[in-house]
Amino acid sequence: MPPAPVDVIQGPSLLRTPAARPHPSLLFLPGLRSLPFWTSDSPENSTQPRRIAYNDPMVTKVVEYLESNVDTIREEYLRVAPTMNSDYDGLQDHNNKDNSKLHEGQWDWYTYLSKGNIQGHFVLKFPETSRIINEGLRQSNNNHQLFEGTPFGFSFFSSLGPDAKIAPHNAPTNLRLRIHLPIVVSSSKKEDGDDNDNDDINVKTGLPYCGIRVANSIRSYQTNKALVLDDAYDHEVWNDTNETRVVLLVDIWHPDISQTEKEAIVGMFQTAKQNGLWRR
């Protein structure tokens, strides 16, 4: 007999299926549209526009806007970041729920938005990137897309060193979508005697040298091509190349959440903050 698809126990019954579903670690809002990736895959050097899930106009607008400004963002990062210290260690707990370290290897942050709050030092050091995010994602005419006002909102340059990896984990909530805008990417790792015809694929693992898995979907990073993902799904990142991979990470509100709901959610977290349940 095939195994029963449901375990009936005292209390809620448990449905067991192989389907990957979002399961954020802290806060789940039912009824939101959900896919591991909201951007379609595309071949390297393809000139065809990528499809956005559900043809969502708000997500499409953000992707097109960030990609149109990627050269300015990259130039500023390459000029300024080498003069700064990483703020990775000072901004949040980087452990998994089982208290194991979230990553192996070098992982540096340069942070614009941390726990829902704009970071003044970033605005001073990266004025052009700050302006781009501010003008394109924060005003009312942009539906206040930037995921501000909650302890789960982040935006930062994520610099993942050679042979580094970020372990599988889940976001704390499904209220957001996460965008990775790759600005510095190496897609291969040539070794002495390596006769691999496909430089993008690591023959030892069968995976892209520099990639990300969300649920059961795997994508490689391609310079200038934004990835939109729902990080409430189990996901992991790796960089098996000889060079540092850099993305601008931007959290935006899930497009199914209305402005009225955004204000109510932010109000809920502000009340929690006033009561000492959320510290900046």
C-alpha positions as CSV (number, residue, x, y, z in Angstrom):
1,M,0.0,0.0,0.0
2,P,1.2,3.5,-0.7
3,P,1.9,5.6,2.4
4,A,-1.0,7.6,3.6
5,P,-0.8,11.3,2.5
6,V,-2.2,12.5,5.9
7,D,-1.2,11.8,9.4
8,V,-4.2,12.1,11.7
9,I,-3.1,13.0,15.2
10,Q,-4.6,14.7,18.3
11,G,-4.9,18.3,17.3
12,P,-4.3,19.5,13.7
13,S,-3.7,16.8,11.1
14,L,-0.5,16.9,9.1
15,L,-0.6,16.7,5.3
16,R,2.5,15.2,3.9
17,T,3.3,15.9,0.3
18,P,6.6,16.4,-1.7
19,A,5.5,19.8,-2.9
20,A,7.8,22.7,-1.8
21,R,5.8,25.4,0.0
22,P,6.8,28.7,1.7
23,H,7.2,28.2,5.4
24,P,8.5,31.4,7.0
25,S,10.0,31.0,10.4
26,L,8.0,33.6,12.3
27,L,5.1,35.3,10.5
28,F,2.9,33.9,7.7
29,L,0.1,35.8,6.0
30,P,-2.3,33.3,4.2
31,G,-3.6,33.9,0.7
32,L,-0.6,35.6,-1.0
33,R,0.5,34.4,-4.4
34,S,3.6,32.3,-4.1
35,L,6.4,31.0,-6.3
36,P,10.0,30.3,-5.6
37,F,11.2,32.7,-8.3
38,W,9.1,35.5,-9.8
39,T,11.5,36.1,-12.7
40,S,11.7,33.5,-15.5
41,D,15.1,31.9,-16.4
42,S,16.8,33.1,-19.5
43,P,19.8,31.8,-21.5
44,E,23.1,33.7,-21.0
45,N,23.4,36.8,-23.3
46,S,19.7,36.4,-24.3
47,T,18.2,39.7,-25.6
48,Q,14.6,38.5,-24.9
49,P,12.9,40.1,-21.9
50,R,12.3,37.8,-19.0
51,R,8.8,37.2,-17.9
52,I,7.6,38.3,-14.5
53,A,5.3,36.0,-12.6
54,Y,1.6,36.8,-13.1
55,N,2.7,39.7,-15.3
56,D,2.7,41.7,-12.0
57,P,3.1,45.4,-12.9
58,M,4.6,46.5,-9.6
59,V,7.3,43.8,-9.6
60,T,8.0,44.4,-13.3
61,K,8.4,48.1,-12.7
62,V,10.9,47.5,-9.8
63,V,13.0,45.0,-11.9
64,E,13.1,47.2,-14.9
65,Y,14.0,50.3,-12.8
66,L,16.9,48.6,-10.9
67,E,18.3,47.0,-14.1
68,S,18.2,50.4,-15.9
69,N,20.4,51.8,-13.1
70,V,22.8,48.9,-12.6
71,D,25.8,50.6,-14.2
72,T,25.6,53.5,-11.8
73,I,25.1,51.2,-8.8
74,R,28.1,49.0,-9.9
75,E,30.4,52.0,-10.5
76,E,29.7,53.4,-7.0
77,Y,30.1,50.1,-5.3
78,L,33.5,49.4,-6.9
79,R,34.7,52.9,-6.1
80,V,33.4,53.1,-2.5
81,A,33.1,49.6,-1.0
82,P,36.9,48.9,-0.8
83,T,37.3,52.0,1.5
84,M,34.7,50.7,4.0
85,N,34.5,48.1,6.7
86,S,31.7,45.5,6.4
87,D,28.8,46.1,8.7
88,Y,27.7,42.4,8.6
89,D,28.5,41.6,12.2
90,G,26.8,44.5,13.8
91,L,23.3,44.4,12.2
92,Q,21.6,41.1,13.0
93,D,22.0,37.6,14.3
94,H,23.5,35.5,11.5
95,N,22.7,32.1,13.0
96,N,20.3,29.5,11.7
97,K,17.3,28.4,13.9
98,D,19.5,25.5,15.2
99,N,22.2,28.0,16.2
100,S,24.6,26.9,13.5
101,K,26.4,29.5,11.5
102,L,24.4,30.7,8.5
103,H,27.4,30.8,6.2
104,E,30.8,29.5,5.4
105,G,33.5,31.7,4.0
106,Q,33.6,35.5,3.6
107,W,30.3,37.3,3.5
108,D,30.3,41.2,3.7
109,W,27.4,43.6,3.9
110,Y,27.2,47.3,3.1
111,T,23.7,48.2,4.3
112,Y,21.1,50.7,3.2
113,L,18.1,49.3,5.1
114,S,18.5,47.2,8.3
115,K,15.5,45.9,10.2
116,G,13.3,48.4,8.4
117,N,15.5,51.4,9.1
118,I,17.5,53.5,6.7
119,Q,21.2,53.6,7.6
120,G,22.7,57.1,7.5
121,H,26.3,56.0,7.0
122,F,25.3,54.2,3.8
123,V,23.5,57.2,2.5
124,L,26.6,59.3,3.1
125,K,29.0,56.8,1.5
126,F,26.7,55.6,-1.4
127,P,24.6,58.7,-2.3
128,E,23.8,57.6,-5.9
129,T,22.6,54.1,-4.9
130,S,20.6,55.6,-2.0
131,R,19.0,58.1,-4.4
132,I,18.1,55.4,-6.9
133,I,16.4,53.3,-4.2
134,N,14.8,56.3,-2.6
135,E,13.4,57.8,-5.8
136,G,12.3,54.5,-7.4
137,L,10.9,52.5,-4.4
138,R,9.9,54.8,-1.5
139,Q,7.5,57.5,-2.7
140,S,3.7,57.2,-2.8
141,N,3.8,57.1,-6.6
142,N,5.9,53.9,-6.2
143,N,3.4,52.3,-3.8
144,H,6.0,52.6,-1.1
145,Q,7.5,49.4,-2.4
146,L,10.6,49.3,-0.1
147,F,9.9,46.9,2.8
148,E,10.3,49.6,5.5
149,G,8.9,49.8,9.0
150,T,9.3,46.1,10.0
151,P,12.2,44.2,11.7
152,F,12.3,42.0,8.5
153,G,13.2,44.7,6.0
154,F,16.7,44.8,4.5
155,S,18.6,46.2,1.5
156,F,22.3,45.9,1.2
157,F,25.3,45.1,-1.0
158,S,25.9,41.4,-0.4
159,S,29.5,40.4,-1.1
160,L,30.1,36.6,-1.1
161,G,33.7,35.6,-1.3
162,P,35.3,32.8,-3.3
163,D,34.2,29.3,-2.3
164,A,31.7,30.8,0.2
165,K,28.2,29.6,0.7
166,I,25.1,30.5,2.6
167,A,23.4,27.6,4.3
168,P,19.7,26.6,3.6
169,H,17.3,28.8,5.6
170,N,13.9,30.4,5.4
171,A,12.9,34.1,5.7
172,P,11.0,35.1,8.9
173,T,8.0,36.2,6.9
174,N,6.2,35.9,3.5
175,L,5.2,39.6,3.6
176,R,8.1,40.5,1.3
177,L,9.8,39.5,-1.9
178,R,13.5,39.7,-2.2
179,I,15.4,41.0,-5.2
180,H,19.0,40.1,-6.1
181,L,20.6,42.5,-8.6
182,P,23.9,41.0,-9.6
183,I,26.6,43.6,-10.2
184,V,29.8,41.5,-10.0
185,V,29.6,37.8,-11.0
186,S,32.1,35.2,-12.2
187,S,30.2,32.3,-13.7
188,S,33.2,29.8,-14.0
189,K,36.2,28.4,-12.1
190,K,38.8,27.1,-14.5
191,E,41.2,24.7,-12.9
192,D,44.5,23.4,-14.3
193,G,43.6,20.6,-16.6
194,D,39.9,21.4,-16.6
195,D,38.5,20.4,-20.0
196,N,34.9,21.1,-19.1
197,D,33.1,22.4,-22.2
198,N,30.4,24.2,-20.1
199,D,32.3,26.8,-18.0
200,D,29.1,27.7,-16.1
201,I,28.5,24.2,-14.6
202,N,30.6,22.6,-11.9
203,V,31.1,19.1,-13.1
204,K,31.7,17.9,-9.5
205,T,28.3,19.1,-8.3
206,G,26.3,19.5,-11.5
207,L,25.3,23.0,-10.3
208,P,26.2,26.5,-11.5
209,Y,29.5,27.7,-10.1
210,C,27.7,30.7,-8.8
211,G,24.1,30.1,-8.0
212,I,21.0,30.0,-5.8
213,R,18.4,27.4,-5.0
214,V,14.9,28.3,-3.9
215,A,12.7,25.3,-3.1
216,N,13.3,23.0,-6.0
217,S,14.4,25.6,-8.5
218,I,18.1,26.5,-9.2
219,R,19.3,29.6,-11.0
220,S,22.8,30.9,-11.9
221,Y,23.6,34.5,-11.3
222,Q,23.9,36.6,-14.5
223,T,25.4,40.1,-14.3
224,N,22.8,42.9,-14.6
225,K,19.8,40.5,-14.6
226,A,17.8,40.7,-11.4
227,L,16.3,37.7,-9.7
228,V,13.1,38.1,-7.7
229,L,12.5,35.3,-5.2
230,D,10.2,34.4,-2.3
231,D,12.7,33.7,0.4
232,A,10.0,32.2,2.6
233,Y,10.9,29.0,0.8
234,D,13.9,27.1,1.9
235,H,16.8,28.5,-0.1
236,E,20.6,28.6,-0.2
237,V,23.4,30.4,-2.1
238,W,26.9,29.4,-3.1
239,N,29.9,30.9,-4.9
240,D,32.3,28.2,-6.1
241,T,34.4,30.6,-8.2
242,N,37.7,32.3,-7.7
243,E,36.2,35.7,-7.5
244,T,33.8,37.6,-5.2
245,R,30.1,37.7,-6.1
246,V,28.3,41.0,-5.4
247,V,24.5,41.6,-5.6
248,L,22.4,44.6,-4.4
249,L,19.8,42.9,-2.3
250,V,16.4,44.8,-2.0
251,D,13.4,43.7,0.0
252,I,10.0,44.9,-1.3
253,W,6.5,44.4,-0.1
254,H,4.6,41.5,-1.5
255,P,2.5,43.0,-4.3
256,D,-0.7,41.4,-2.9
257,I,-0.5,43.6,0.2
258,S,-2.5,46.8,-0.1
259,Q,-1.3,50.2,1.1
260,T,-3.9,50.0,3.9
261,E,-2.6,46.6,5.0
262,K,1.0,47.9,4.8
263,E,0.1,50.7,7.2
264,A,-1.6,48.3,9.6
265,I,1.3,45.9,9.6
266,V,3.9,48.7,10.2
267,G,1.6,50.0,12.9
268,M,1.6,46.6,14.5
269,F,5.3,46.4,14.6
270,Q,5.7,50.0,15.9
271,T,3.4,49.1,18.8
272,A,5.6,46.0,19.4
273,K,8.6,48.2,19.3
274,Q,7.1,50.6,21.9
275,N,6.4,47.7,24.1
276,G,10.0,46.5,24.0
277,L,9.3,43.5,21.8
278,W,11.4,44.7,18.8
279,R,14.7,46.5,19.2
280,R,16.3,48.5,16.4
